[in-house]
Amino acid sequence: MTLLAHAIDYESDVAIQAGRDMGVTLIAVLLCYGASPQKATLEGKTPLELADEYQHSMAKRLLMRFIH
């Protein structure tokens, strides 16, 4: 799993378990430092696909800004 994919998984899962809104802090930091929003995991899932699976709309909007 890429670090960006892990951040999406982490932020989504923690929010779901706590019953809170999903944030994008880790995702934003990684993207600002050059994480690729297009690099897929070993399973072939892109960060955008992971965000979609978690229904993480904030992450999806942020990732779209970094996809060329």
C-alpha positions in Angstrom: 0.0 0.0 0.0 1.4 3.4 -0.9 1.7 6.0 1.8 -1.1 8.1 0.2 -3.4 5.1 0.0 -2.7 4.3 3.7 -3.5 7.9 4.6 -6.9 7.6 2.9 -7.6 4.3 4.6 -6.5 5.6 8.0 -8.4 8.9 7.9 -11.5 7.1 6.6 -11.4 4.2 9.0 -10.7 6.3 12.1 -13.6 8.6 11.3 -16.0 5.7 10.6 -15.1 4.0 13.9 -15.4 7.3 15.9 -18.6 8.3 14.2 -17.0 11.6 13.0 -16.6 13.4 9.7 -13.7 12.4 7.6 -10.8 14.7 7.3 -8.0 15.2 4.8 -5.1 16.5 6.8 -2.7 13.6 6.2 -3.8 13.3 2.6 -3.2 17.0 1.9 0.2 17.0 3.5 1.3 14.0 1.4 0.0 15.5 -1.8 1.8 18.8 -1.0 5.1 16.9 -0.5 4.7 15.1 -3.9 2.8 11.9 -3.3 1.4 10.7 -6.6 -2.4 10.6 -6.7 -2.2 8.3 -9.6 0.1 5.6 -8.2 -1.9 2.4 -7.6 -1.6 0.0 -4.7 -0.4 -3.6 -5.3 -4.0 -4.6 -5.7 -4.3 -2.0 -8.6 -6.5 0.5 -6.8 -5.7 4.2 -7.2 -6.1 6.7 -4.3 -9.3 8.0 -6.0 -10.8 4.5 -6.1 -10.0 4.0 -2.4 -11.6 7.3 -1.5 -14.6 6.4 -3.6 -14.9 3.0 -1.8 -14.9 4.8 1.6 -17.3 7.4 0.2 -14.7 10.0 1.3 -16.0 13.0 -0.7 -13.5 15.5 0.7 -10.6 13.2 -0.3 -12.0 12.7 -3.8 -12.3 16.5 -4.4 -8.8 17.1 -3.1 -7.3 14.2 -5.2 -9.0 15.5 -8.3 -7.1 18.8 -7.9 -3.8 16.9 -8.1 -4.6 14.6 -11.0 -3.4 16.0 -14.3 
